[in-house]
Amino acid sequence: MAKRYNEYLNMGDALKAFIKENKLQHGIDKVDVREAWANLMGNGVNNYTTEVSLKNETLYVSLSSSVLRQELSMGKSKIIKMLNDELGKELVKKLVLR
């Protein structure tokens, strides 16, 4: 049975409680990480990005350019740090470029 709140909650707290109760955080994290990738990488990289998916703590990014894939693979740790900074939490531990 759903918990009833007798106090007033601000909208942010109410949304957090709803997300937690309905176990939606993982899905929201998947969307957030896609947006973070798009924001950080810019149009140049996004034009060659065909798929971005988060599974557990690993971010899988499919790229249509092998040259770009090679270039980005040299800076994986920096990309992971930038993504986590953008997300405001340690969500991505590993980056797989394919």
C-alpha positions as CSV (number, residue, x, y, z in Angstrom):
1,M,0.0,0.0,0.0
2,A,1.3,3.4,-0.9
3,K,2.7,5.6,1.9
4,R,0.5,8.6,2.7
5,Y,2.2,12.0,3.3
6,N,0.6,14.2,5.9
7,E,3.2,16.9,5.4
8,Y,3.6,19.1,2.4
9,L,6.5,18.1,0.2
10,N,8.2,20.4,-2.3
11,M,7.9,19.2,-5.9
12,G,11.6,18.0,-6.1
13,D,11.2,15.8,-3.0
14,A,7.9,14.5,-4.2
15,L,9.5,13.5,-7.6
16,K,12.5,11.9,-5.9
17,A,10.1,9.8,-3.6
18,F,8.0,8.8,-6.7
19,I,11.1,7.8,-8.6
20,K,12.5,5.8,-5.7
21,E,9.2,4.0,-4.9
22,N,8.7,3.0,-8.5
23,K,12.3,2.1,-9.1
24,L,12.7,4.4,-12.1
25,Q,16.2,5.8,-11.3
26,H,18.0,3.3,-13.6
27,G,15.9,4.4,-16.6
28,I,16.4,8.1,-15.8
29,D,20.1,7.5,-15.6
30,K,20.1,5.9,-19.1
31,V,18.4,9.0,-20.5
32,D,20.7,11.4,-18.5
33,V,23.9,9.7,-19.7
34,R,22.7,10.0,-23.4
35,E,22.1,13.7,-22.9
36,A,25.4,14.2,-21.2
37,W,27.2,12.4,-24.1
38,A,25.5,14.7,-26.6
39,N,26.2,17.9,-24.6
40,L,29.9,17.1,-24.0
41,M,30.8,15.7,-27.3
42,G,29.2,18.3,-29.5
43,N,28.0,18.0,-33.1
44,G,31.3,16.7,-34.6
45,V,31.2,13.5,-32.5
46,N,27.4,13.2,-32.3
47,N,27.2,13.1,-36.1
48,Y,29.2,9.8,-36.0
49,T,27.5,8.4,-32.8
50,T,24.9,5.7,-33.7
51,E,24.1,4.4,-30.2
52,V,24.7,5.3,-26.6
53,S,23.6,2.8,-23.9
54,L,24.4,2.3,-20.3
55,K,24.5,-1.2,-18.8
56,N,25.4,-1.5,-15.2
57,E,28.3,1.0,-14.8
58,T,29.6,0.5,-18.4
59,L,28.7,3.0,-21.1
60,Y,28.6,1.5,-24.6
61,V,29.0,4.0,-27.5
62,S,28.7,2.9,-31.1
63,L,30.5,5.1,-33.6
64,S,30.4,5.0,-37.4
65,S,33.9,6.3,-37.8
66,S,36.9,4.0,-36.9
67,V,39.2,7.0,-37.0
68,L,37.1,8.8,-34.4
69,R,36.8,5.7,-32.3
70,Q,40.6,5.4,-32.2
71,E,41.0,9.1,-31.3
72,L,38.4,8.9,-28.5
73,S,39.8,5.7,-27.1
74,M,43.0,7.5,-26.2
75,G,41.1,9.8,-23.8
76,K,38.7,7.3,-22.2
77,S,39.5,8.2,-18.6
78,K,39.1,11.9,-19.3
79,I,35.7,11.3,-21.0
80,I,34.5,9.2,-18.1
81,K,35.5,11.9,-15.7
82,M,33.7,14.6,-17.8
83,L,30.6,12.5,-18.0
84,N,30.4,11.8,-14.3
85,D,31.0,15.5,-13.6
86,E,28.2,16.5,-15.9
87,L,25.9,13.9,-14.3
88,G,26.8,15.0,-10.8
89,K,27.4,11.4,-9.7
90,E,29.7,8.5,-10.3
91,L,27.5,6.7,-12.8
92,V,30.0,5.6,-15.5
93,K,33.0,3.4,-14.5
94,K,33.9,2.0,-17.9
95,L,33.6,3.2,-21.5
96,V,33.4,0.8,-24.4
97,L,33.7,2.3,-27.9
98,R,32.5,0.1,-30.7
